[in-house]
């Protein structure tokens, strides 16, 4: 019998650890090749670890709610082969240990146990507290460096799985920690500083009065991550939104004419989304200034056009799968990619790398019957387009014999962009360019 070691896989450049959600197989269970044996969660996506071999689950190296570093063993599977220990796959590249980020210096605590630099001396932080709460190695390192005791850690509200304190939680807590550690009265409270550009602002709790019949429901893990990401984006980028109303009558008539033949020929449903993405890609090629990111004072010009598409999941949360190299696909390729990613997003089957690397994002608020929206930029991108509902409206059209009023299919485009790097001229011209491509659609185009 051979024993195969299953390792925690690498799930993106910035992901160094994952939390075990639950085991799908127990010790002694038979597993097939590529059959999921456990569910895991990172700060980016939930995923499954498949069995690399066919055999019997011999050992579980971690339990639910444990945080496991990338490259660490999670299980052993025995197989009918020669007696030896094998790796399930090539070991991932060594993960560089992430050092605690510098944080604002906390006010010295007026206690007898304080050190000369004003940070209280604390002992080693245990991996798991008396209350059963788990603390990752990175959180324990930051806590020890900043003089945060285990008792103080227990008071921090965690946004991770099962209330786990994440790196972001403790880093957001530290700048506001001084006032809580002071024992001597302070003459005047210092005015709060504006959040540092590019960082997540610490959001304090607002006291909300409860009324008869109210129900308290805790956010799920994904909703907490979305909330944090949205607040961070608004604090990072000064948002501006430009609007254009586009006449998409030719597109509607063309799609109605070819959609049945398209489904029969290609086996794919033709929706409006790949058509919108094709127009966006053309406009980005004309105006690549919206396909960038801002790193401090450096502009990163993206070579690839990786199109993110916001997708609603059955639980009400949003996820943004990414079509990589969308500029290299024709309409059929975009249709296949859109349908595949949307289906797997709704069924929680996306791989971590499929929601990373986007350079521009589209969100279809028209799906919910909305005529327009003001979308929030998906950091570290600098722009996002919202497409509204297509509605029949009377509109003035130009004809060889003069202007006329006709019933047309109209749609609003909303373009939100980061005003630090995208000015109104570029942001407004870009959304106009997208509308031009949509309005000039060839109604005789073949599939």
N, C-alpha and C positions, 0 to 999 in steps of 0.2 A: 504494500500500500504506500502510495506517495502522498505527502502532505503539501498542499499548495497554500501559500500565504497570500491573502487578499489585502491590498493596500488601499488607503484612502486616496482616490485619484485627484490629480490637479485639475481644478475647475476654474480656469481663468487666471490671468496674470496677477491680479490683486487679491486673490482668494488664498489664504494660508491655512484655513481651518474650516471645519464643518461640524454642525450639531446633528447628532443621531436623533431622528424623530421616532422611529420604531423599527423593530426587526420583523421582516416578513417570513423568515424561516427560523426555526428553533434548532438547537443542537440535536443531531440525530436525524434530521429531515433530509430526504433526498432532494438534490437540486439538479436542474438541467443546465446545459450550457446557455448563457445569456439570460437565465431566469433571475429576476430581481430577488435579492436576499435581504435588503434593508433600504429604508428611506432616510435621506439626509437633507439638511437645509443649510444654505449659506446666506449671507446678507444679500445675495442676488437672486437666487432661485432655489426651489425645492427640486430634488432629483432622486434617482434610485441608483444603487450599485448592483450591477448584474454579476452573476457568477461567471468567472472566466473559464471554468471547467465543469464537467459533469461529475458528480460525486455525492458525498455526504458531508453536511456541515458538522465539523468536529469541534469547533471552539468559537465562541464569541468573545472578542477582545475588548468590547465596550458595551455599554448599556444605553438605554434611552436617556436623552438629555445630556449625555457626555459630549464634550467638545474634543474633536480629534484633529490633530495636525495632518496636513497633506503629507503623504508618504508613510504614514504610520500604519501598522497592521490593524485591521478591523476584524478579521476572521481567518480561520484555517479550514480548508476543505480537503478531505481525503479522497483519493482516486485510486482506481485499479491500475497501478503502474509500479515501477521500481521504487523501493524505499528511499526517498530523499525529500528534502524541503525545497520547493521551488517558489519563485516569485510569480504572482499572478500576471504581472506585466512588468515591463522595464520600469525601474524606479524613476519617479519624476525628478526633474532637475531640483537640486537642493533649494529649499525655500530660505531666502535670506531673512534672518530674524529681524522683525520690524521693531525698531527702537521707538520708545515713547516720544511723541511729538512734544516740542517745547510748549509750555502753557504759561498763562499769566501767573506771576508769582502771587501766592496767596498771602493774605495778611498774617503776620506772626501770631501764633496762638499764645495767649497769656496764661500758660500753664507751666507747672514746675518741670514737666517732662520735655519741654521744647529744647531743640538743639540750637547752636549758635546762629544758624541761618534761618531760624524761625519755623523750621519744619519739624513736627513732632516725631520723635523716635518711635518706630513701631517694629514689632517682631515680624517673622515670616508670616505671610498670609496663607492660610490653609487652602488647599484645592477645593474643599467643600466645607462650608460653615456648619455650625451646630444646627441651623435651621434646614440644612439640606441643600442650600443654594450653591451652585457650581460657579467657580471663578477660573477663567482661562489663564494660561501662563502670561499672556500679554497684559491682561488686566491686573494680575498680581504684581507684575513688574512695575507698572505705572503706579499702583497704589503704594508699593514699598518706596519707590523713588520720591513720591510726593508726600510721604508721611501720612497716608490714609490708613487708619486702623481697620480691622475686620468689623468692628462695631459700626464704624462710619460707612463702610462699604454696604453694610446691610440696609442702610437708610436710603441708598440710591435706587431710584426706580429704573428697572432694566427693561430694554425694548427687545431683547433677544428671546429665543425660544424658552418658554416657561418662566419668563421674567428674568432671564440671564442678563447680567450687566455686560455690555459690549464696550469695545474701545471708545466708540463715540459717546456712550453714556458717561463714562468716567471723565473723558476730556471736556465734555460740556459742563460737567458738574464742578470741576476744579476752579474755573475763573470766578464762580459765584460762591465758593466755599468759605471765603474769608469771613464774611459777615456771620456765618453760622458758628465759626470757631471762636469768635471773640467773646471773652468773658467780661472785659472791662467796658463800661459805657463809652460810646463814641459820640463826639461832639456833633458832627453833622455827617450824614451819609453822603458819600461821594456820588456824583452823578454817574449814571450807568453809561458806559462807553458803547458806541455803536459797534455791532458785530464786525469782526475783521472780514474784509472782502475775501470771498472764496471759502469761508468756513461756515459751518452750521451754527446758527444762533441758538443759544440756550433758551428754550421756551418754558417759562414758569407756569405753574398750574393757576388757573383762574377759579376762584371759589364760585361754584355753581349751586344755587339753592335747589333742593329737591322738592317736588310737588307731589301731592297724592296721586298714586297710580303710575308714577315714573318707574322706568325699568333701567337698570344699569347693565350695560353690555360691554365687556372689555374688548378693545381692538384685537383682531387677530394679528399674527406676526407680519403678514404682508401689508396690511393696512398701516401698521406702525412704520414700516420701511417707506411706504409711499408718502406718508405724512412728513416724515423727516426729509425725504428727497425733495418734496415740493417746497417746503419752507426754506431749505438750503438754496434751491434754485432762485427763489424770489429775493433772498438776501444777497445772492451772488451777482445776478444780472439785472440791470435796469431794463424792465420789459417795455417794449413799444409794440403796438399792434396796428397793422395796416389792413384795409378791407377793399375787396374788389367784388363786384357782382358780374358773374360770367354767364353768357348764353350758351348752354350745353345742349341745345336742341339736336344738333347733328349727332352728338354722341348718343343721346337717348334713342333716336330713331335708328341709328346704325346698330346699336346693341340689340334692340328689339328685333331687328331684321336677321342678325347672325347668331344670336345666342343658342338657339336650338341646334343649328348646324355645327356650331362650335363644340357643344356638348357631345354631339354624336361623333364628330370627327376626332376630337382630342380627349374626350372623357373628363372634361373639366368644366365647371360652371364659370361663366364669364361675368364677373361683377364689375362695378365701376372702379374699385380700388386699384387694380393694375393699370387701368387707363389713366387715372390720376397720377400714379407713380411714374408712368412713362413721361407724362408732361412735366412733372417735377424734375426728373433726371435731365431732360432736354434743357430746362431753364437753368439748372445748376451748371451744366456745361457752358452755357452762355454767361452765367454770372457766378463763378466759383467762389466769390467772396462770402457766400452764406454757408459754404461747405468747409468751415474752419473751426478751430477751437482756440481759446485764449489761455495761455499759461503765464500768469503774471503779466509781464509786458511783452511777451513773445507770442506772435501769431503762428499757429500751426496750420499750414495749408494741407488739407487732406487730398491725397492722390486718388483714393478710392471713393466711390459714392455708395455708402452703405445705408440703405433706407430702413429706418425703424418705422413700424406701424403699430400704433396703440391698439390693443385688443382687449375687449371686456371678457372677463371670465365669469362662469356661472355664479361664483360667490360675490360678484359685484366689484371685485378688485380689477385693476388694469395691469397688463403686462405688455412689454414692447419687444416682440421678436424682431430680428434684423435680417433684411435681405442683403447679403454681402454682394458687392460688385454688381449692383442693380443696373449700372450703365452698360454692362456687357450682356444684358438679356434683352430678347425681343418680347413682344406682348405675350406670346405663349409661355415663355420662360417665367415672366413676372406673374402670370396667372397661376401657374403651377406652384411657384414659391409662396404666393399670397395664400392660396387655399390650404397648402400643407402646413405652413406656420400657424395660420389662424386656427386650424382644426386641432393641432397639437397644443397650442396655447390654452385653448378652452378645456382640454383634457389633462392639463398639467404634465405634458410629455416632452417639454422642451429641454434640450441640453443646455448647460450653463453658457457655453460659448455662443449659443444662438440668440442670446439677449444682450450680447456685448459687442462693442465695436461700431455702433451706429454713428453716422456723421450728420444725419438730418432725419427728422421724424414727421410723419403725417398722422393725423388723428381725424376720424370721420365722425363728427358730432351729428351729422345728418342721420346716422343710424338710429338715434334716439328722438328724431323728429325736430331737432334744433336747427334753426336757420343759420346761425353763426355762433362762434365761441371765441374766448380769449385764452388760448392754450398756454400752459406753462412750459418753458423750455426744458428739454431733457438734457441736463448737464452731462458731460462737458460740451455739448453742442451749443450753437449760438442762435438757432432758429428752429421754428416748428410751424407747420401749416395745418390749419383745421379746415375741413370741407363740410359745408352745411347741407341741409336737405335740398333736394331738387324739387322745385315747385313750378307749376304752371302759372304764368302771370301775363297780363297784357304788357307788351313792350313795343317801343317804336323801332321799326326796322327800315333800313334804306333800300329802296328798289329803283330800278331804272326809270320808273315813272314818278318817283318821289317818295316821300316818307309815308309809312303806313303803320297802323297798329295791328299787331297779331298776337296770338297766344303762343308764348315761347316757354321753354324749360329753362328756368333761371336758378343759379346757385351762388351763394356767397363763399368767398375764400377769405380766411382770416390768417394773416401771417404775423406771428409774434417773433421778435428778434431782440438780441442783446445789443442795446444802444451803445455799449462801450466800444464795440467793434463794427457793428452794422448801423450805418446812418440811415436816415429816412429815405434818402434818394435811392440807395441800394435796396433797402427793405421794401419800399413801395414799388420800385420798378420790377423787382423780382416777382411779386405776386401778380403784377400786371402781365408779365411775360408768361407766367403759368396760364393765366386766363386766355391769353392770345393763342397758345397752343391748343387749349381745349376748344375754343370757339372756332378755330380753323380746322377742325377735325374733318378728314376726308370721308364723306358719307358713302363713298363707293369703294372704300378700302376692302381688300380681300383678306380672308383669314388663312 
